[in-house]
Amino acid sequence: MNKKPRLYKDLMSGVSQMIPFVVAGGILIALAFIFDAAHAGTPDYGMGTPIAKWLKETGSLAFSFMLPILAGFIAYSIADRPGFVPGFIGGALAINQSGFLGALLAGFIAGYIVILLKAIFSKLPRSMNGIKPVLLFPLFGTILIALSMLGINLVVTPVTNALQSFLNGLDGTSAVLVGLIAGGMMAIDMGGPINKAAYVVGVASIAGGVSSTLMAAVMAGGMTPPLGIALATLLFKNKFTLEQREAGKTNWIMGASFITEGAIPFAAANPKKVMPSIIIGSAIAGALVGLFQTKVPAPHGGLFVIFIMDHWWGFLIALIIGSFVTAIMLKVLLPVAPVEEEMEV
């Protein structure tokens, strides 16, 4: 049976609802820096002009909903609508303390708290059914999750701080290894659970408003598959049909925008040849990001946020080399496309 585990379904419910907030907030923050280039290197960078200040404040507000939305929709998936408010509040209580890990736990705990409350309040007279969703579940659910967060924040905050210190201190071999793994994960299923796991951990590494090498490696790893395929369709045209070469043009835009899914049609057509090519290319790109100590404060945006990166040139080099590796491997592994008929990559 192909049924996904309940735990995974609940987690992905929170993650999928969180990502649009992260993307919108991250890109607005990146635009704030672009519109304030004159103040680069100063304490006011990103807030030095009215438009930059407006973009930064709006983006920061959107980004601040990341953890409450994550926890709220995990709880919603578990306990339906009554779980949302306790989950959202639990996630909000994690923001300045236990962070991403705390919000994750808050979502699951809030969901099961509401399941318990439903069982307890099922003994009440039917005449009180109307006040359960508007009074009893949100009130008692919020009280119980707030009490639970006292313990969660106490236990998880040191773990979160240690993890953040580890990520901030990545250098040398450790940065290369983490970048290699994160970059490769982004290409394994291109938007699936492994890709999302790497992306979510990358986002968690910048949740405190810091720049992160891990996030930069994740971004490079996600951009390399479509860019590498686009490059291959340009350089090695005899390996692709006309239709695929046309699709390759779209991949330039998708890759530049950090949309890994552009590689899916090519990978689906011939996974044995395409998958190793994109995974190795992405892993190399991620490793090079670690080597060059490139860091990014935005969770999305691709090439559009490159100039707010630390060591942005390292990101470009990593992308170029990773994409060339993917393209060369596709040239070696793929058969020549039939001239008279459509081919399967």
Secondary structure, DSSP 8 states (H G I E B T S, - for coil): -----HHHHHHHHHHHHHHHHHHHHHHHHHHHHHTTGGGTTSTTTTTSSHHHHHHHHHHHHHHHTHHHHHHHHHHHHHH-GGGHHHHHHHHHHHTTTTHHHHHHHHHHHHHHHHHHHHHHHTTS-GGGGGGIIIIIHHHHHHHHHHHHHHHHHHHHHHHHHHHHHHHHT--HHHHHHHHHHHHHHHHHSSSSHHHHHHHHHHHHTTTTS--BHHHHHHHHHHHHHHHHHHHHHHH-GGGS-HHHHHHHHHHHHHHHTT-GGGGHHHHHH-HHHHHHHHHHHHHHHHHHHHHHT-BBS-SS-GGGGGGGSBTHHHHHHHHHHHHHHHHHHHHHHS----SSS----
